[in-house]
Amino acid sequence: MTAFLIKRLLIALATLVVASWVVFAVLEVLPGDPARLMLGFNASDDALAALRSQMGLDQPLIVRYLAWAGGLLRLDFGQSYTYSVPVIDLVAERLAVSLPLAVIALLLSSAIALPVGLFAASRRGRLSDTLAMGAAQIGVAVPNFWFALLLIYVFAVFLRLVPAGGFPGWGAGIWPALKALILPAVALALPQAAILARVTRAALIEVLGGRL
């Protein structure tokens, strides 16, 4: 068991290293000059050279990679060339919305999928099983963006129960913020719930040896 865990850990570590190489290589081959982007196209060559030296862009490739990878290990993602602020601040700002949205969507999808999968497995081969799995198949086939537009039209435009868009921020209060996340969370949760319901049904039938 220990040897297996060590092997899996080494594989995961090697995967992370290779992934970091690929990401760094993609960033390097992208067109554009970060120094010129920050200073503008009218900047002098001396100013561009000084900024490249300050940012370490004049260093050898391996040195830049090691500095970049070391920064990732310290959660130092560097400075945003576009916004001129630390990247970690931009990530934290987005996580304040994205993380709660992902958690709500995960909870919703699990709360819907597990009972539906159990219900369908317990009535295998019956009409209710067919209807439940038919609805799940529709949920898998319908694109998220189309379903999101439908939710906006029904609950935000027609019924006016939730806002159609925009996030007021957590400073506006828990309930206004959650209201703004309801529709996106449902739009993300239902397609995933459809997939999870089918997987749950299949797993239950397999575990129970097809006796249901």
N, C-alpha and C positions, 0 to 999 in steps of 0.2 A: 504493500500500500504506500509506504514511504517513497519507494523508487518511482511509483506511478505519479505521485504528487510532484516529486522533483522534476520528472520528465515533463509534466504538463506546465510547471512553472517556467522551465527553460524554454519550452516552445512558445509560451506567452511572451516571455522576455524577448526572444528572437523576433517574434512577430511585431512587437512594439518598435524594436530597433529598425527593422526593415521598413515599417510604416513611416517612421520618422525620416528615413532616407528619402522615401518617395515624396513625402510632403515637402521636404526641404528642396528637393530637386525641382518639383513643380513650381515652387515659389521663385527659384532661381531662373528658370527658363521663361517665366512670364515676361512679356514685353513691358517696357517702361522703366524709368529711372526714379527711384524714390526721392533722391535729393532734388531732382528737377521738379518733381511733383510738389514737394514741400516749398521750394523757393520760387517756383514759377518759371515759365519758359524764357523770361527776360533776364534771368540771373546770370551773373558773370561766371566764367570758367573757374576763377579763383574761389568764389563763394561756393560753387558746386563741389570743388575738390576738398575744401575745408569741411563741408558738411559730410561728404562721403567718408572722410577720415574720422570725424567725430562719431559717425554711426558705425564705423568698422567695415564699411563696404569696400575699402581698399585692401582688406586683409585676404590672405589665401582662402580658398573654398573650405578646406578642412578646418581652419581656425574659426571661420564664421559658423560652420555646422556645430562644432563643439560648444561655442558660445551660445548658440541658439538652443541646443539640446540641454545644456546646463541651466539656461533660463527656464525651460519648461519644467525641469525637475524642481526648481525653486518657486514654481508658479509665477515666474516673471516672464510675461509674454511680450515684453518690449513696449515700444511706443507706436501708437497708430500713426501711420504716415498721412492718413486722410484727416483725422480729427485732432491730431497732436496731443493726445492724452494717453495714459497707460491703457494697454489693451485689456488688462485685468479689470479695469473700471467699467469698460464697455461690456465685458462678459458678465460681470456682476449685475449691471443694470438690466441686461436681458434676462438673466436667470431669475430675477425677482418676479418676472411674469411667466417665463417659459416653464420653470420648475413647478410652480403650483398648477399650471395648466396641464402639464404631463401627469402629475399626481392625481388630479381630479379625473382626467380621462382614463387613467389606469383603473381607478376605483370604480368608475361607472361601467367600464367594459367588463370588469370581473363580476360586478354585481348583476349585470344582465346575462352574461354568457354562462356562468356556472349553473344557475337555475334552469336556463333554457336547455343546456346540454344534458343535464340530469333528467329533465322532463322528457326530452326526445329519446334518450336512451331507455328510459323506463317504459316507453310506448313504442318500441321498435317495430316498424312495419305497419303501424296504424296510421290513420288519417292525420291525427295530431302530430305524429312524428314527421310525416311528409310536409305538413304545413309549416312546422317549425324550421325544418331544414330548408324548405323553399324560401322562407323569409331570410334565413341566414345566407343562402346563396345570392339573393338579391342584394343583401348588405355587402357581400364580397364584391359583387359586380359593379355596384354604383360607385362612381368616383367621389372622393372626399369633397372636392371643390363644388361639385354639382349639388351634393347633399347639403353642404354648408350654405349655398345660395338659397336652397329651398327652405332651410331653417330660418334664414334671415327674413325671407319674404313672409313666412307664416307668423313667426313669433315676434319679430321686430317691426316689420312694416304693417302687417295686417292686424295682429292682435296688440301690438305695442306693449308687450310684457317685458322685454329686455332691450337694451340699446343695440342699434344696428352695427356699431363699430366703435373703435377707440377704447382705450383703457384709462380710467381716471386716475390711477395710481392708488397705492395702498393708503396714502395719506388722506384720501377722500372717505375712508371707512371700509370695513370688511365687506359689508353687504353690497355697496355699489361696485366694489372691485370684483366680487364673486359674480354679480349679475353680468358684468362685462365678459366674464370667462365662461359662462354657462353654455352659450351657443358654440363657441370653438371647442369646448370640451366634449360636448355631445357629438359634434361633427367628427371629431377624432375617435371617440369611443365606440360608436355604433359599428363602423366597418371592422374594427378590431374585435368587438364583441361577437360579430358574426363568424369570424375565423375561429375565435376561441371556443365558441359554442360547438362548432363542427368537430374541433379537436377533442373537446371534452366528451362529446357523445361517442366518438370512435374509441377513445381511451377506456371509457366505462364499459362499452360493449366487449372490448378485447379482454379487460381484466376479469369481467364476469363470465368469460367463456361463451359469450353469445346466448346466455340463458335468458336475457331480458327480452 
